[in-house]
Structure formats: structure tokens, C-alpha cells
Amino acid sequence: KAEPAARTALDELPWQDPTPSQKAEARADAKAHAAEKRAEAKAQGYEGEACGECGNFTLVRNGTCMKCNTCGSTTGCS
């Protein structure tokens, strides 16, 4: 016969679903955070394209070429 699991303080906390206004605020915060991260990436020169070698989105313009800041590979160079 299995013994019941010991109760913890977390088991005693009441759970309440977020209110509609809390959900809306969380969505707005998430959108603001995403916009901030996009602006930061653009400021660092990232183009938003995936590297063909490593798959990271860390390609920066290097003249007419693109260079990956993660693995160092280049694309579009002749």
C-alpha cells in the first residue's frame, strides 16, 4: 500500500485564474519585451536571417556579404 505524499506549503496556496485585465497586461508586457529585443538585435546589426551553417539568427552585413557572429561562416560572397 502506497503512503500518501507529504503536503508542502505550496499545496496550501490558493490558485486563482488571472483576470482578463491581468491577461491583457501580461500580453502587453510580452509584446513590449519582444519589441525591445528586436530593437536591440537591429542595433547590433543582425539582419534576421538564419545562418546556413549553424542555424542561428546572428547574420550581420559584412560589405556585400553576410557573416555569422556565432560560427563565422559567410554567405553571398563571391
Secondary structure, 3 states (H helix, E strand, C coil): CCCCCCCCHHHHCCCCCCCHHHHHHHHHHHHHHHHHHHHHHHHCCECCCCCCCCCCCCEEEECCEEEECCCCCEECCC
